[in-house]
Amino acid sequence: MNSHVSTNNTQLIKKRSPKFGHLLSEYGILLALTALVIVITILSPNFLTTSNMLNLFKQVSINAILAIGMTFVVLTKGIDLSVGSILAFSGIVTASLVTGNDTNLFLGIAAGLGTGLVLGLVNGLVVAKWKVAPFIVTLGVMSIARGLTYIYSNGRPISGLSNSFLVIGTGGFLGIPISVWIVLIVFGFCSVLLYRTKLGRHIYAVGGNENAAKTSGLNVDRTLMSVYCISGLLAGLAGVLLTSRVSSGLPQAGMSYELDAIAAVVIGGTSLAGGRGRLWGTLVGALIIGVLNNGLDLLAVSSYWQQVVKGTIIIIAVLVDRKRV
């Protein structure tokens, strides 16, 4: 009798284990974020203050936008190392057109977005048409964009921006920073694009098996160009927001931002092998990176050690991803 009961219990555990494993795989990132918030709150009472939360969300908004664009690229088994430099160049171009003259506001924003889009298109064309590895292409564009940023600005910050432009990065609506509203709009639009359109289905198909996608008649080149254009456009938007938030165009802006964006994507559960990932996970990943940065700052941890911690987290996230594949 006891042996029969034991056998039934073993079978029940086996049936439940896959469901638990699936839930942990899907929503474990939320548990990780919750645990991180609890630990930092215990260690630093200032963490949950209103002023710090507002500052945190403004900081996260930049990386969240970059990471959403990066997700599209990684889903196709690619990588975009140029987003930090594109952010800087787009920000400098925008700043040069909104200095003290409100009539140039929309022109400046459009120019910043257009700069990001064009550089993203360059990435996409070379990757798709000339079949050069994304790592090499985007590394080259990263250097080109950074060089153009210093040339365009003569290596100097551009200040004296119009008040109406500064509102975008520093203002709020219903008590929530405008930059957060922009992130939510971008997230909603990109979610529809990825999950409800033909392009989204093509992105997953190309990332899952590019050869099979070609055999099925999908336009792989157009899909690849599209994802790099999206990444470039969102990097341009991030550049506009950052320029508004810091009240000047900085030629050194965006240094190593691509690493935080990639970290958010990987932590969020998007596979570097392509074809598998989710945007909401990327958003949570960006929050984890932001909370970690903010918490370590509040705890007066050296920026050098912060780099070590983030690098370790990226490696752990990649190892977890390899086990899931």
C-alpha positions in Angstrom: 0.0 0.0 0.0 2.8 2.4 1.0 4.7 1.6 -2.1 1.5 2.4 -4.2 1.1 5.8 -2.5 4.8 6.6 -3.0 4.5 5.8 -6.7 1.5 8.0 -7.1 3.3 10.9 -5.3 6.3 10.5 -7.5 4.1 10.6 -10.6 2.3 13.7 -9.3 5.6 15.5 -8.6 6.8 14.7 -12.1 3.6 16.1 -13.6 3.8 19.3 -11.6 7.6 19.9 -12.1 7.4 20.9 -15.8 4.6 23.4 -15.0 6.7 24.9 -12.2 9.8 25.0 -14.4 7.8 26.7 -17.1 6.4 29.3 -14.7 9.9 29.9 -13.3 11.3 30.3 -16.8 8.6 32.7 -17.8 8.2 34.8 -14.7 11.4 34.2 -12.7 12.7 37.6 -13.9 9.8 39.3 -12.0 10.8 37.5 -8.8 14.4 38.6 -9.4 13.3 42.2 -9.7 11.1 42.0 -6.6 13.9 40.4 -4.6 16.4 43.1 -5.8 14.1 45.9 -4.8 13.5 44.4 -1.4 17.2 43.9 -0.7 18.1 47.5 -1.8 15.2 49.0 0.2 16.5 47.2 3.3 20.1 48.4 2.7 19.1 52.0 1.7 16.0 53.6 3.1 16.3 56.4 0.5 15.6 54.0 -2.3 11.8 54.2 -2.3 11.6 58.0 -1.8 9.5 59.8 -4.4 12.5 61.8 -5.7 14.6 58.8 -6.2 11.9 56.8 -7.9 11.3 59.7 -10.4 15.1 59.9 -11.0 15.3 56.1 -11.4 12.5 56.0 -14.0 14.0 58.8 -16.0 17.3 57.0 -16.1 15.7 53.6 -17.0 13.7 55.2 -19.8 16.8 55.8 -22.0 18.1 52.2 -21.6 14.5 50.8 -22.0 14.1 52.5 -25.4 17.6 51.3 -26.6 16.9 47.8 -25.3 13.5 47.6 -27.1 15.2 48.3 -30.4 18.0 45.9 -29.5 15.4 43.2 -28.9 14.3 43.3 -32.6 17.9 42.9 -33.7 18.7 40.1 -31.3 15.6 38.2 -32.3 17.1 37.8 -35.8 20.3 36.5 -34.3 22.1 39.8 -34.7 23.6 42.4 -32.5 23.9 46.2 -32.6 26.9 47.7 -31.0 26.3 51.2 -32.5 23.3 52.3 -30.5 25.3 54.3 -28.0 27.2 56.3 -30.7 24.0 56.7 -32.7 22.4 58.1 -29.5 25.2 60.6 -29.2 25.2 61.8 -32.8 21.4 62.1 -32.9 21.5 64.1 -29.6 24.1 66.5 -30.9 22.3 67.0 -34.2 19.0 67.7 -32.3 20.8 70.1 -29.8 22.3 72.1 -32.7 18.8 72.8 -34.0 17.0 73.7 -30.8 19.3 76.3 -29.3 17.2 79.1 -28.1 14.7 79.0 -31.0 11.4 77.3 -30.3 10.4 77.4 -34.0 13.1 74.7 -34.7 11.8 72.3 -32.0 10.1 69.8 -34.3 12.8 70.2 -36.9 15.4 69.3 -34.3 13.5 66.3 -33.1 12.8 65.1 -36.6 16.5 65.5 -37.5 17.6 63.5 -34.5 15.2 60.7 -35.3 16.2 60.8 -39.0 19.9 60.6 -38.1 19.2 57.4 -36.1 17.1 56.0 -38.8 19.7 56.6 -41.5 22.5 55.0 -39.5 20.3 52.1 -38.7 19.6 51.7 -42.4 23.3 51.6 -43.1 23.7 48.8 -40.6 20.8 46.9 -42.2 22.0 47.3 -45.8 25.5 46.1 -45.1 24.3 43.1 -43.0 21.5 42.1 -45.3 22.9 42.9 -48.8 26.6 42.2 -48.3 26.2 39.5 -45.7 28.8 41.0 -43.3 28.6 39.8 -39.7 26.4 42.2 -37.6 29.1 42.4 -34.9 31.6 43.8 -37.5 29.2 46.1 -39.2 27.8 47.7 -36.1 31.3 48.0 -34.5 32.3 50.0 -37.6 29.2 52.2 -37.5 29.8 52.7 -33.8 33.2 54.2 -34.6 31.9 56.2 -37.6 29.0 57.7 -35.6 31.2 58.6 -32.7 33.7 60.3 -35.0 30.9 62.2 -36.7 29.6 63.4 -33.3 33.0 64.9 -32.5 33.4 66.4 -35.9 29.9 67.9 -35.9 30.3 69.4 -32.4 34.0 70.2 -32.6 34.3 68.0 -29.6 32.4 70.6 -27.4 29.0 70.3 -25.7 26.1 72.3 -27.2 24.1 74.1 -24.5 21.5 76.9 -24.4 18.6 74.7 -25.5 15.1 76.0 -25.7 12.8 75.6 -22.7 10.1 73.9 -24.7 12.6 71.2 -25.7 13.9 70.7 -22.1 10.3 69.9 -21.0 10.5 66.6 -22.8 13.2 65.2 -20.6 12.5 67.1 -17.4 8.7 67.6 -17.4 5.9 65.3 -16.3 2.2 64.5 -16.9 -0.1 63.3 -14.2 2.9 63.1 -11.8 4.7 60.7 -14.2 7.8 61.9 -16.2 7.1 62.5 -19.9 10.0 60.2 -20.7 8.2 57.3 -19.0 5.1 58.0 -21.0 7.2 57.9 -24.2 8.6 54.5 -23.1 5.1 53.1 -22.6 4.0 54.4 -26.0 7.1 52.9 -27.7 6.6 49.6 -25.8 2.9 49.5 -26.9 3.6 50.3 -30.5 6.5 47.8 -30.8 4.5 45.1 -29.1 1.8 45.5 -31.7 4.4 45.5 -34.4 6.1 42.4 -33.1 3.1 40.3 -32.1 0.3 41.4 -34.4 1.9 42.1 -37.8 3.5 40.2 -40.6 6.8 41.8 -40.0 6.8 40.5 -36.4 6.1 36.9 -37.6 8.9 37.3 -40.2 11.4 38.5 -37.5 10.8 35.4 -35.4 11.0 33.2 -38.5 14.3 34.7 -39.6 15.8 34.4 -36.2 14.6 30.8 -35.7 15.9 29.5 -39.0 17.0 31.9 -41.7 17.4 29.2 -44.4 13.9 27.9 -43.7 12.5 31.4 -43.9 14.1 31.9 -47.3 12.7 28.6 -48.5 9.3 29.7 -47.4 9.5 32.8 -49.6 10.1 35.4 -46.9 12.0 38.5 -47.8 14.9 38.0 -45.3 16.9 41.0 -46.5 13.9 43.3 -46.0 13.3 41.9 -42.5 16.9 42.3 -41.5 17.0 45.9 -42.8 13.8 46.6 -40.9 15.1 45.5 -37.5 18.3 47.6 -37.8 16.2 50.6 -38.9 14.0 50.2 -35.8 17.0 49.9 -33.6 18.6 53.0 -35.2 15.3 55.0 -34.9 14.9 54.2 -31.3 18.5 55.0 -30.6 17.8 58.4 -32.2 14.8 58.8 -29.9 16.9 57.9 -26.9 19.4 60.6 -28.0 16.7 63.2 -28.1 15.4 62.3 -24.7 18.9 62.2 -23.1 19.8 65.6 -24.6 16.6 67.1 -23.2 17.1 65.5 -19.8 20.8 66.7 -19.3 20.0 70.1 -21.0 22.8 69.9 -23.5 24.2 67.9 -26.4 27.2 65.9 -25.2 29.6 64.4 -27.7 30.7 61.8 -25.1 27.1 60.7 -24.4 26.1 57.1 -24.7 29.4 55.6 -23.9 28.9 51.8 -23.2 25.1 52.3 -23.4 25.0 49.4 -25.9 26.3 47.1 -23.1 23.4 48.0 -20.8 20.9 47.6 -23.6 22.3 44.1 -24.5 22.2 43.2 -20.8 18.6 44.2 -20.5 17.7 42.1 -23.5 19.5 39.0 -22.3 18.3 39.3 -18.7 14.8 39.7 -20.1 14.9 36.3 -21.7 15.6 37.0 -25.4 17.9 34.3 -26.7 21.2 35.4 -28.4 20.6 32.4 -30.7 17.6 34.2 -32.2 14.0 33.4 -32.7 12.9 33.5 -29.0 12.2 36.4 -26.7 9.6 38.9 -25.4 9.5 42.7 -25.1 8.0 42.8 -21.6 11.0 40.8 -20.5 13.3 43.4 -22.0 11.4 46.1 -20.1 11.8 44.2 -16.8 15.5 43.6 -17.7 16.0 47.4 -18.1 14.3 47.9 -14.8 16.7 45.4 -13.1 19.7 47.1 -14.6 18.4 50.5 -13.6 17.5 49.4 -10.0 20.9 47.8 -9.7 22.8 50.9 -10.9 20.7 53.2 -8.7 21.0 51.0 -5.7 24.8 50.6 -6.0 25.0 54.4 -6.3 23.0 54.9 -3.1 25.2 52.4 -1.4 28.3 54.3 -2.5 29.7 51.3 -4.4 32.6 52.3 -6.7 31.6 52.6 -10.4 34.5 50.1 -11.1 32.8 47.4 -9.0 29.4 48.3 -10.7 31.0 47.3 -14.0 32.1 44.0 -12.5 28.6 43.3 -11.1 26.9 44.0 -14.4 29.3 41.9 -16.4 28.8 39.0 -14.0 25.0 39.3 -14.4 25.3 39.3 -18.2 27.4 36.1 -18.1 25.0 34.4 -15.7 22.0 35.4 -17.9 23.7 34.0 -21.0 24.5 30.7 -19.2 20.8 30.5 -18.1 19.8 31.1 -21.7 22.1 28.3 -22.9 20.4 25.9 -20.5 17.0 26.9 -21.8 17.9 26.2 -25.5 
